[in-house]
Amino acid sequence: MRIMKLAVFVLGLALMSEVFVFGIEVDGERDEEYGGPLAVQGIQTGFGDPGSELDAAYAIVSEGMLYLMITGNLEPNFNKLEIFIDSKLGGQNKIAATQNPNNDNWAVKFDGFTFDSGFSADYMLIVRHGLSGTQLDVDFAELGEGGKGSLVGRFDPVSLGKTGPFDASNGLVLGFNNTNSAGIGSNQGQLANQEGASLVRTGSELAIPLNLIGSPKGEIKICTMINGHGHDYLSNQFLGSMPEWTSNLGTNGQGDFVQDSSLKEIDLNNYGGDQFFVVPSLAAPLQVIDLSYETESKEFSITWTSDPDSFYTLESSVDLRSWQELDDGIESQGEETTHDLILADKNKSRFFRLVEE
C-alpha cells in the first residue's frame, strides 16, 4: 500500500515554524490518505442489496491511531459488523467461550469458531445498526482470560444529523455512512465487480487508539465479517474475501440456522484464500527537521525525514486551500532529504506542503 504522507509548514519574513496535518476525518467516507485497498470483496452478498455487504478495506496507522475504513452497507436490523484484530503475541486461533468476555452474547455463539492459520484474535469490535437506522452501537472486547468487553458507544445518527465523528467512552471514534447503493450486487456467491467495489467510498470507519490494542509496532492483521443479529448466522461477506460460489455460511457452514448452537463447525481454513488482511508496519512520519532562509539571496532550504527509494512533491499555498506545485519527482537521499529553491516573493508569508508520491 502506498501511504500518502504530508508535512505542512509555514514560512514568513520573521517566522519559520512547522505544523503537521493529517487529513482523515472519521465520518464514514473514505479519504484519499488511506491509499489503495488492502482487501477487495470478490463475491456478491447473500444478505440482500442494499442490505449488508463488505466492499473493500482500507487502513493506515498514524499519530497513535489505527484508522480503519470498511466500505459497504450494514442493514438496519441489528446485523453485526464484527472486526477481529490480531496485534500482539498470543491470541486465539480457535475461539473458546470460557476464555473471553461475553458482551452482547458474542463469545458463546463463537465458541469453537476457527480462523485461518496465521491469525489469532486479540481484540474484537462489534458495530450494529438498527431501529430503522436510528441506533448505532459499538462494542469493544479484549480477548483472553481477564479480558473485558462492553458497549462503549450508542449513537443516533438521524437525530444528530451527521455521520460522525462519534466518540466512544474508551477513546474509539466511529464514523458511519450507510448511503452506498453501488458495489457488489446480491447474486449470492457469484463473482463481484471488484472495480465497482473499489469505487465505493462510504461505510463504517473507525479510529482506534493503538494503546487499546497493545501498542503494536509491527504488522496488524484484521478479519472482518457480517453476522446475523444473534451472532449465530454468518453471511458470505468477509475481508479478505471468500472464494467464488461461497454462499452464506449460516450457523454450521452450510447455510443452515441451528437454534441454540455456536459457530463451532466453521473453520476458515476450509475456504480458499485468507479471510484476513494485513496493515503494514508503522511507517516513519514525514517530518520537516530543518529550515533555512537567506534573505539576500532568497534561497530557501528544507530538510525532512524520508524513506529510501521514495519521491516527493513540494507545493505552496497562501490559504491552505489552493495548492501550487513547485517541484515534483524529488528523489529521496536516504533517511533525510534536503531540497533548495528560490522564493519569488520574500515578503509574502505562505504555507508549503511536502507530499510523498
Secondary structure, DSSP 8 states (H G I E B T S, - for coil): -----EEEEEE-SS-EEEE-------SSB--GGG-S-SEE--B--SSTTTTSEEEEEEEEEETTEEEEEEEEE--TTT-EEEEEEE-SS--BSB--GGGS--GGGHHHHHTT-B--TT--B-EEEEEEEETTTTEEEEEEEE-STT--EEEEEEE-HHHHTS---EE-TTS-EEEE------SS-SSTTSB--HHHHHH--BEEEEEEEGGGGT---S-EEEEEEEE-TTS--EEEEEES---TT----BTTSSS---TT--STT-BGGGSSS-S-EEE--------EEEEEEETTTTEEEEEEE--TT-EEEEEEESSSSS-EEEEEEEE--SSEEEEEEE-S-TTS-EEEEEEE-
